[in-house]
Amino acid sequence: MLGEPIRDRKAERHEGTKAEILEAAWEIARAAGLAGLTLRDVAHRVGMRPPSLYSYFASKEAVYDAMFAQGCREFLKEQEEVGSTGDTLADLKVIARSFVGFCTEDPTRYQLLFQRTIPGFEPSAEAFAISVKGLEELRRMLAGIGITGQESLDLLTAVVTGLTDQQISNDPGGDRWIRLLDEAMEMYFAHISKRMKAGDGP
């Protein structure tokens, strides 16, 4: 029919193969650690010769970069699904649970997005921009429940990532530190509220 767009099947196949390569890279990283990822292993898993990978990714750092960008997009999607009840403390707990849940469900992704575990790796400007969007979305969500200011944001991320680190490092697959999350948010909220009443701002 006239007016219908012409599909670029070659580009679709190219993108499909890139997605397959990324999936293989994640599987290897989860099994061998991020630093244990090799292009040879990725190529073997997707059934191609290592030099062929360069048609899709220029280097191992480019694979890491694509993984980073993908993880950041998943984090943004997670944040978009967080609802609001209108109760500041209840919403704060929901935000914190969402963040910690996202991180602990895939420790390898958490390490890539929020820790510097790969020597020398720096995300590209394009990938990092997605990460910044995630931070700004968190800032917006907090502002929506009356919590503003850089120090308030920094303290919150320090608390939730601290519990996340403890959970992943000392009780993987369990909930020893996750169980403390609501109590930690109550302590955080009490502290922030005290500052607000003192006139120091949130």
Summary of the structure (lengths in Angstrom):
residues: 202
radius of gyration: 20.4
end to end distance: 59.2
largest distance: 68.6
contacts: 544
relative contact order: 0.10
helix: 73%
strand: 0%
